[in-house]
Amino acid sequence: MRSSPGALLTVALLLAPDASAEEQSRDVFYVTLLAAAGFGLAEIETAAWLVRAPDGRETLVPWPPASQRKSHAWKRPLRAGAVALLHTHPASENPRPSVRDRDVARRIRIPVYAISRWAIYRADPDGTVSPVASRCWTPAIDWVSARRLLSVSTEPALVAEASSGRALPETESAVR
């Protein structure tokens, strides 16, 4: 008897430890990034640093648009204050972090999240890969819940900044 990937993911999420309050509060970031990636249907990955300010507030700082299909690369120094790297996987690809994603987590010593329509996974620097529970993924993304989450969010999830950290003037009004 063959099991469906959705059934296996449901079992994995049920057996996974409860999501931390920190990860639950990041739902708006996951949804925002997936929406920016064509709602998970685009064949180009979208990525952002999850940056924590000294006051503890977290924001997403997007990477420049990808120049290649199904791949994204950062060629600059690690973003100051970065506590995680979030990126999307196209719906046509495996939702789990790739070998390259796991290598990046080890190299930069922060978690790398792979976000797709089907699931969210976290690759830790020690090589561990875990499913991330989210109220918007049941087990695939529930866009009704996601839109509701975005409508009640009081702060913009995506902060457009140049690599220098200064706001990008042409996008400033669109994201703040």
N, C-alpha and C positions, 0 to 999 in steps of 0.2 A: 504494500500500500504506500502510495506516495503522499507526502505532506506538502501543502502549499507554502510558499515563502511567507505569506501573511499569517498563516496559522503558527508557523515556527516563531515569527517575530512576536506574536501575541503571547505565546508561552514564555519567550525570553523576557519580555517586559513584565509579565506577571511574576516571574521568578527573580527579577532584578531587584536590588534594594530600592527603597523609596527614594525618589529624587530629592536632592537637598533643596532647601528653601531658596538657596542661591540659584540653582539650575532652574527651578520653577519660575523665578522672577525673570529669567532670560528668555522665556517663551516669545516675548515681543521681538527680541533680536532674531531668533530663529525664523519666525514668520516673516519679518521684514526682509531678511536676506533672501529667503526662498521666493518671495514676491518679486524682488529685484531681479531674480534669475528666471524671469518669465513664468513664475508660479511653478518652478521646478521642471518646466518643459523645454527650456532653452538648452541647447547642446554646448553652451559655454558656461564654465564655472564662474561663480561670483564669490568673492572673498572679502573678509573684513577682519581687522584686529578688534578684539574685545579689550577695551582699555579701561582701567580703573584709575580714577582721579584720586588725589590724596584724601579727599573727603569721603571716599568709598563709592561714589557714584560711578556707574559703568555706562559706557557709550560704545557704539560701533564706529570704527573709522575704516571706511571702505578702501579697498585697493583700487588702483586704476583698472579700467576694463581689461578683460582677458584678450589676448591677441591670438590665442590658439583655441581650437575646439577641445573640449573635455580636459583642459589643463590650465593651470594658472601658476605664475611664479612671481616671487617678490625678490627683487635684486638690490634691496637697500638694507641698511641696518635694522635690526629688530626695533619695533616701535616702542618708545618709552612708555612704561605703564601697562604694556600688553600682558594680559593674564590668560589669554587664549586666542587661538586662530580659528575662526569660523569660516567654512566654505561650503558651497553647494555641490552636489553631485547631480548630473542630469538624470531624469526619470528612466532613461534607457540604460543606465549604468548601475553597477552594484552599489547599494547604499552604504555599505560598510567602508571604513577607512582603508585606503589602498596601502600597499607596502610603502609607497613613497610618503603617504600621509603619516604613517607610523614612524618612518625615518625622520621626517621633519619634526614631529613631536619630541623625539629623542634628542635631535640636534639643537633645537631652540629651547628645550626644557620647559615647555608649557603644553597644555592639552591642545589637540587639534580636533575640532568637531566637524563631522561630515553630515550635512543636512540635505535630505532629499524628500520628495513627496511621500516616500515609503517609511522613512524612519530618521532618527537622529542617533548618531553614534559618537562616542568620545574615545579618542586614542590618547592615552597618557604617555608621558615620557618614559615610563618603565616598560612600555610595550603592551600594556593592558588595553583591550578594546571592550567598551561597555555600551549597551543601549542606554539612551537617555529618555526617561519618561517625560512626557509632556501632555498637558491637557488638550492640546490641539492635534495630537497624533493618536488616532484611536483605531487601528494601528497606523493607517495612512493619515495624511493631514486632513483635518476636517475644516474646510474653508469657512464654514459658518462660525465655528468657535474662533478661528483665527481672525476673521473680520471683526467679531465682537471684541476680542482682545485689543486689536489695533484701535478701535473706536473709543475705548475707555482709557487708553494709555495717555498720560498727561505730558509726557516728554517725547520729543522725536527720538526714534531708535537709531537712526542713521545720521551721523554727523559728517558732513563732507569737509575734508581737510586735505590740504596739500601735504606732500611728504615732509615739509618743514614744520607741519603742525598748525600753520595758519589756515584760516577758512578760505575756501575757494570762492571768490567773489561771484562768479556766474551761477553758483548753486546755493549760495548762502540763504536767499529768501525761500528757496524751495524746500529746505530741510529744517529750518529753525522755526 
